Amino acid sequence: MTLTPEIKDALQAHGLALRGVSPDGQETVLLIGPDEPAFWPIFSTSPEYLDGLDDPLDRWSKRILNQIAKQFGGRAVFPSDGPPYPPFLSWAQTSGQCWQSPIGPLVHDQAGLFISYRGALVLPGASEIPAIGESPCTDCAQPCTQTCPVQALSVDHFYDIPRCKDYLASEAGQNCMVGGCLARRSCPVAIDFQRLPQQSAFHMRAFMKNYVA
């Protein structure tokens, strides 16, 4: 399968970008994530964001990616589909652009610890296995391992969600709650990929509401 400029243009029109390609048998999986900083102004003026209903970002992602998938003769899949859930973590790591970071979450060669996938486009036709690059963490001072105020993200890859949420609910935790996770913000790879404060606050509110241990 050959990636066409038209696919990238269709994504870019909605503040999205290709964040990895993974072969899957006779199909090709295109991993789609936000294109910062263009993404937030587009999403935050969408009907889904403005209607006050639950899960605006998931609903927006499904509308946009289903539309693009239909345009190019494929189908869209999403992290919330399931169970069973699509293997987004495996796809990411076979894309040659994503690795497990020292603190557990994935790190991307362009988005750093801010990598996220709004969904994937599954298109007909096999693709070559991507060349596997080297993790940006290999030669990094790894400030992410020292930045979390409560070490909720730790080097043993255990994410202590209750500890994180307790901190976010405190007065001291408002820096993270408003500006986003300090560990992720410290990633040198993501220095030019920082989210807008409004976007970070949106994601942190969703984390506090939806994630349980």
C-alpha positions as CSV (number, residue, x, y, z in Angstrom):
1,M,0.0,0.0,0.0
2,T,1.3,3.5,-0.9
3,L,0.5,6.4,1.4
4,T,-0.9,9.2,-0.7
5,P,-0.6,13.0,-0.1
6,E,-4.4,13.1,-0.2
7,I,-4.6,11.0,3.0
8,K,-2.2,13.3,4.9
9,D,-4.1,16.3,3.6
10,A,-7.4,14.9,4.7
11,L,-6.0,14.4,8.2
12,Q,-4.3,17.8,8.4
13,A,-7.6,19.5,7.6
14,H,-8.9,18.3,10.9
15,G,-5.8,18.9,13.0
16,L,-4.6,15.3,12.8
17,A,-1.4,13.6,11.6
18,L,-0.1,10.2,10.8
19,R,1.8,8.9,13.9
20,G,2.9,5.5,12.6
21,V,2.3,2.8,10.1
22,S,2.0,-0.9,11.1
23,P,1.5,-3.9,8.8
24,D,-1.4,-6.2,9.7
25,G,-1.6,-9.1,7.3
26,Q,-3.0,-8.0,4.0
27,E,-4.0,-4.6,5.5
28,T,-2.1,-1.6,6.7
29,V,-2.9,0.3,9.9
30,L,-2.3,4.0,10.0
31,L,-2.1,5.3,13.5
32,I,-3.7,8.8,13.8
33,G,-2.9,11.3,16.5
34,P,-3.3,15.1,17.1
35,D,-1.2,17.5,15.1
36,E,-0.1,20.0,17.8
37,P,-0.7,22.9,18.1
38,A,-3.3,22.9,15.2
39,F,-5.5,20.2,16.7
40,W,-7.1,22.0,19.7
41,P,-8.5,25.1,17.9
42,I,-10.2,22.8,15.5
43,F,-11.6,20.3,18.0
44,S,-12.7,23.0,20.5
45,T,-15.0,24.6,18.0
46,S,-16.6,21.4,17.0
47,P,-20.3,20.5,17.7
48,E,-19.1,17.6,19.9
49,Y,-17.1,19.9,22.2
50,L,-19.8,22.5,22.4
51,D,-22.9,20.3,23.0
52,G,-22.1,19.6,26.6
53,L,-22.6,15.9,26.3
54,D,-20.2,13.2,27.6
55,D,-17.1,12.0,25.7
56,P,-16.8,14.8,23.2
57,L,-13.3,13.9,22.0
58,D,-14.2,10.2,21.4
59,R,-17.4,11.2,19.5
60,W,-15.5,13.8,17.4
61,S,-12.8,11.3,16.6
62,K,-15.3,8.7,15.5
63,R,-17.1,11.1,13.2
64,I,-14.0,12.5,11.6
65,L,-12.0,9.2,11.2
66,N,-15.0,7.2,10.0
67,Q,-15.5,9.9,7.3
68,I,-11.9,9.8,6.2
69,A,-11.8,6.0,6.2
70,K,-14.9,5.9,3.9
71,Q,-13.2,8.4,1.6
72,F,-10.2,6.1,1.1
73,G,-11.9,2.8,1.1
74,G,-11.0,1.5,4.5
75,R,-12.4,1.4,8.0
76,A,-11.7,3.2,11.2
77,V,-11.0,1.5,14.6
78,F,-10.7,3.2,18.0
79,P,-9.0,2.4,21.3
80,S,-12.4,2.2,23.0
81,D,-13.7,-0.5,20.6
82,G,-14.2,-3.7,22.5
83,P,-13.7,-5.9,24.3
84,P,-11.7,-7.3,22.7
85,Y,-9.8,-4.1,22.2
86,P,-7.7,-3.3,19.1
87,P,-4.0,-3.8,19.8
88,F,-3.0,-0.1,19.6
89,L,0.1,-0.6,21.9
90,S,1.4,-3.4,19.7
91,W,0.7,-1.5,16.5
92,A,2.5,1.5,18.0
93,Q,5.6,-0.5,18.9
94,T,5.8,-2.3,15.5
95,S,5.5,1.1,13.7
96,G,9.2,1.8,14.3
97,Q,8.3,5.2,15.8
98,C,7.2,4.3,19.4
99,W,8.8,2.6,22.4
100,Q,8.2,2.0,26.1
101,S,9.6,4.9,28.1
102,P,11.6,4.6,31.3
103,I,8.5,5.5,33.2
104,G,6.1,3.1,31.5
105,P,4.0,5.1,29.0
106,L,4.9,5.0,25.3
107,V,7.3,7.6,23.9
108,H,7.1,8.7,20.2
109,D,10.0,9.9,18.1
110,Q,8.2,13.2,17.4
111,A,5.5,13.6,20.1
112,G,7.5,12.3,23.0
113,L,5.5,11.4,26.0
114,F,2.5,13.3,24.6
115,I,1.8,10.6,22.0
116,S,-1.9,9.7,21.8
117,Y,-3.9,7.9,19.2
118,R,-7.4,9.2,18.4
119,G,-7.9,6.1,16.3
120,A,-6.5,4.2,13.3
121,L,-7.3,3.9,9.6
122,V,-7.2,0.3,8.4
123,L,-6.7,0.3,4.6
124,P,-6.6,-2.6,2.2
125,G,-3.2,-3.7,0.9
126,A,-0.1,-4.9,2.7
127,S,2.7,-2.6,3.5
128,E,6.4,-3.3,4.2
129,I,7.5,-3.7,7.8
130,P,8.8,-0.2,8.9
131,A,12.4,0.2,9.7
132,I,12.8,0.2,13.5
133,G,14.5,3.3,14.8
134,E,16.2,3.8,18.1
135,S,14.3,5.0,21.1
136,P,15.0,8.7,21.9
137,C,15.3,7.6,25.6
138,T,18.6,5.8,24.9
139,D,20.8,8.9,25.0
140,C,18.5,11.0,27.1
141,A,19.1,12.3,30.6
142,Q,15.5,11.1,31.3
143,P,14.2,14.0,33.3
144,C,10.8,12.2,33.2
145,T,12.0,9.8,35.9
146,Q,12.7,12.6,38.4
147,T,9.9,15.0,37.7
148,C,6.7,13.5,39.0
149,P,6.1,15.1,42.4
150,V,4.7,11.8,43.9
151,Q,6.5,9.3,41.6
152,A,3.1,8.0,40.4
153,L,5.0,7.1,37.2
154,S,8.0,5.1,38.2
155,V,10.9,3.2,36.7
156,D,9.3,-0.2,37.5
157,H,6.6,0.7,34.9
158,F,3.9,0.7,37.5
159,Y,1.4,3.5,37.1
160,D,-0.1,4.3,40.5
161,I,-3.4,5.8,39.5
162,P,-4.8,6.4,43.0
163,R,-1.6,8.2,44.1
164,C,-1.7,10.4,41.0
165,K,-5.4,11.3,41.4
166,D,-5.0,12.1,45.1
167,Y,-2.2,14.5,44.2
168,L,-4.2,16.1,41.4
169,A,-7.1,16.7,43.8
170,S,-4.8,18.6,46.2
171,E,-3.8,22.2,46.1
172,A,-0.3,21.2,45.3
173,G,-1.5,19.2,42.3
174,Q,-3.0,22.1,40.4
175,N,0.1,22.7,38.4
176,C,-0.4,19.3,36.8
177,M,-4.2,19.6,36.8
178,V,-4.1,22.8,34.8
179,G,-0.9,22.5,32.8
180,G,-0.7,18.7,32.3
181,C,1.4,15.9,33.7
182,L,4.8,17.3,34.7
183,A,6.6,14.1,33.7
184,R,5.3,14.2,30.2
185,R,6.0,17.9,30.0
186,S,9.6,17.3,30.9
187,C,10.3,15.0,27.9
188,P,12.9,16.7,25.7
189,V,11.5,15.1,22.6
190,A,8.2,16.9,23.1
191,I,9.7,20.4,23.6
192,D,8.0,21.5,20.4
193,F,4.9,19.4,20.9
194,Q,3.5,21.0,24.0
195,R,-0.3,21.1,24.4
196,L,-2.1,24.3,25.0
197,P,-3.1,24.8,28.6
198,Q,-6.8,24.5,27.8
199,Q,-6.2,21.2,26.1
200,S,-4.1,19.9,29.0
201,A,-6.8,20.9,31.5
202,F,-9.4,19.1,29.3
203,H,-7.5,15.9,29.3
204,M,-6.7,16.0,33.1
205,R,-10.4,16.5,33.9
206,A,-11.2,13.5,31.8
207,F,-8.6,11.5,33.5
208,M,-9.9,12.4,37.0
209,K,-13.5,11.5,35.9
210,N,-12.9,8.3,33.9
211,Y,-9.8,6.4,35.0
212,V,-10.0,4.0,37.9
213,A,-7.3,1.7,39.3
